[in-house]
């Protein structure tokens, strides 16, 4: 069984108010946040972040989160 031990995210900094935000890319008709939970997707995330950095002329950080705690467990409703 594979478990998630790390999550990586591409973070940008708004030059006007210094607010951090998670970068996203348009995939089809949906915006996908640049977040990865395995090293294979991390490589893709880095490539996308590099493209955004060049296109927007802005610095982007790849950050790692490795502390986890269960906020809530949601179980399916039993339908009769």
N, C-alpha and C positions, 0 to 999 in steps of 0.2 A: 504494500500500500504506500503510495506517495502522499506525503503531507507537505504543506506549505511552511517553509522555515523562514523565508525572506520574501519581501515584496519590494520591488524597485519602482520608482516613479521619476518621470522627467518633470522638473520643476522650473518654471520661468519666474522672472521678477518683473512686475509692472514698473516701468521707469517713472511713471507719474506719481504713484502713491506707495511704491515699494511693497506692494502686496504680492505674496507668492501665490502661484496657481499651478495646477496640474495641466501640462500640455496635452493636446488631443489632436487627432488626425481624422479627416473625413474618410470613412470607409463606406462606399456606396452612398446611402442617404443618411447614414448615422455617424455621429461623432463618437470616436473611441478614445478614451483617456489612455495616455501612455503609461500604463502600469503593467508590470510583468511579475509573475510568480514562479518562473523557472528560467534557467540560464539561456535556453533556446529563444524564448521570447525577449529576454534581455538584449540579445544581439539585435533583434528587429527594432526594439525600443530605441536603442542607441543610434541606429541608422536613421530612424524617423526624426529623432531629436537633432541630429546633425543637419538634416535637411531644413528643419524649422529654424535652427540657429542661423544658417546661411541665408535663408529666404527673408527672415525678419531682422537680421543683423543684431541678434541679441544672445546673451549668455544663457545657457540652459544647464542646470545641474541634474545629474542622475543621483538620486538619494536612495538609501537602503533603509528599510524598516525591518527589524528582526525581533522585536518584543511583541508577543501576542497574548491576548486575553480574550476570552469569549464574552462579548457584550450581551449577546442574546442568542438563543437557539430557537429557531422557528420550525415547528413540526407541522406536517400536512394535516389538514382537517380530514376527519374520517367521514366519508360520504356514504349515506345509506340508500 
